[in-house]
Amino acid sequence: MDFMLEEEMIDLLTFCLQNHNSYEVESKKSRLKEVGKEIFDGGGVDAMENFFFAVENRIEGEIKKSPKPYRSLWNGITAEWNYT
């Protein structure tokens, strides 16, 4: 399950980074929020940190863009996760 969520998250973030003007971006962001909640429910804030770190490294290596601006989509899932 974790592997599937990680791959989905990579696909969603990559799409958003490469197609930031697409009408589909809002639905992708909505799904990213759901993925964050699923990750948190399965392993807490540590799992969120680990997932985002792994995904961030892979995306930066593959497309040379940073997904860090999308971390704030998970704000509100837990008080421990607070990014701008």
N, C-alpha and C positions, 0 to 999 in steps of 0.2 A: 504494500500500500504506500509506504513512504516513497519508494522509487517512482511510483506512478504520479504522486503529487509533485515530486520534485521535477519530473519531466514536464508535467502540465504547467507548473509555475515558470519554468524556463521558456516554454512555448508562448505563454501569455505575456511575459515581460519582454521577450524578444519582439513579439508582434507590436506591442505598445511603443517600444523604443524605435522600431523601424518604420512605423506607420502612425506616428503621433497625430496626424490630421484626419485619420480614418474615422468614419462614423461608428465603427465597431469598437473603438477604444473604450468607450464607457461600459460596454458589456464585458469586455475583458477585465477592466478594473473591478467590476462587481464580482466577477468570478475569483479574482485575486484576493478580494476581501474574504470570500467564502473559504478559499484554500487556507488563508491565515487562521481562520477560526478552526478549521479541521486540524491544522497542525497544532494549535494551542490546546485543543481538546484532547489530542493524543499524547502530548508531551510537555505542555506548558511553555513558558517563555524561553527556556533553554532550547527547546526544539525549534521555536521560531527563529532564534538567533542562528542556530546551526544551519537550518534550511536556507535562510537568506544569505548567509556567508557562502555556502557551497554554490548556490545559484548565482550569486554575484560574481564569484570567481570564474565560473564557467562562461557566463555571458560576456564578461569583460574580455576573456580569452578568445571567444568566438567572434564577437562582432565589434569589439573595442568600444563599447558604450557601457556606461554605468547605470544599473537599475536603482541606485540609492534613492533617487527622488520618489520612488514608488513605495519605500518603506513606510511612509506615513499612511498608506492605505490601511495598515493594520492597527493604527492608533484606535483606541477604544475597545480593543479586544481584551486588553488587560492594562492596568495602570502602569505596569512595569515597561510597557512598550510605548515610547513616546518620542517620535521623530518628526522633524519638520522638513 
